[in-house]
């Protein structure tokens, strides 16, 4: 079982704002990173650190964190944002292991 | 341009040992802070971190799979090799190698992945 918990599925109307969350004890100490994965493709990093976007990631993607919960927000969701989203971080053991969340399927209506 | 590419068998039999190679370019595993990791994804399921190796040969393994995994590097060849022993059908997955960002648990560059099926 994953140490990071995500809702299995979330939906959003085209152009609206959606928040995808990730919960875990390790998030009190470490930032979450977020990945977008479309069918048949490798994951793509969209957010890392406090709220950083790699080059080429649209600014409608943003990240935030509070307590044991990290959030990925898509402001003005587009059809092409429909994908699986995964969070990851360090684990809570202090051994610098890596953990991934179970993923959230985002549907854009 | 930074790239990573996984290679290895597409089919292995139960109990066999899987050996996967990640060949990368655009960075060096002799540079301070640099690492390469392996992540897998069974069909229709979530990503699962397997192992990491760093420039100083520090190695980290998923606690649940540690007894079956070995990660090594060949800096001169720009390669990282992952071996997994005692393969089982539940190990059927796409295996990715990826580069972690220095100072973060984030993987910013991923290989295309290689699908490994475990079946007799």
HADDOCK unambig.tbl for C-alpha pairs under 7 A between the chains (distance, minus, plus):
assign (segid A and resid 33 and name CA) (segid B and resid 106 and name CA) 5.61 0.50 0.50
assign (segid A and resid 42 and name CA) (segid B and resid 110 and name CA) 6.72 0.50 0.50
assign (segid A and resid 42 and name CA) (segid B and resid 112 and name CA) 5.73 0.50 0.50
assign (segid A and resid 42 and name CA) (segid B and resid 113 and name CA) 6.79 0.50 0.50
assign (segid A and resid 45 and name CA) (segid B and resid 107 and name CA) 6.83 0.50 0.50
assign (segid A and resid 45 and name CA) (segid B and resid 108 and name CA) 5.59 0.50 0.50
assign (segid A and resid 48 and name CA) (segid B and resid 106 and name CA) 6.31 0.50 0.50
assign (segid A and resid 89 and name CA) (segid B and resid 105 and name CA) 5.46 0.50 0.50
assign (segid A and resid 90 and name CA) (segid B and resid 105 and name CA) 6.09 0.50 0.50
assign (segid A and resid 97 and name CA) (segid B and resid 60 and name CA) 6.53 0.50 0.50
assign (segid A and resid 97 and name CA) (segid B and resid 62 and name CA) 6.76 0.50 0.50
assign (segid A and resid 98 and name CA) (segid B and resid 49 and name CA) 6.27 0.50 0.50
assign (segid A and resid 98 and name CA) (segid B and resid 105 and name CA) 6.52 0.50 0.50
assign (segid A and resid 99 and name CA) (segid B and resid 49 and name CA) 6.23 0.50 0.50
assign (segid A and resid 100 and name CA) (segid B and resid 47 and name CA) 6.35 0.50 0.50
assign (segid A and resid 100 and name CA) (segid B and resid 48 and name CA) 6.24 0.50 0.50
assign (segid A and resid 100 and name CA) (segid B and resid 49 and name CA) 6.90 0.50 0.50
assign (segid A and resid 102 and name CA) (segid B and resid 46 and name CA) 5.29 0.50 0.50
assign (segid A and resid 103 and name CA) (segid B and resid 46 and name CA) 6.08 0.50 0.50
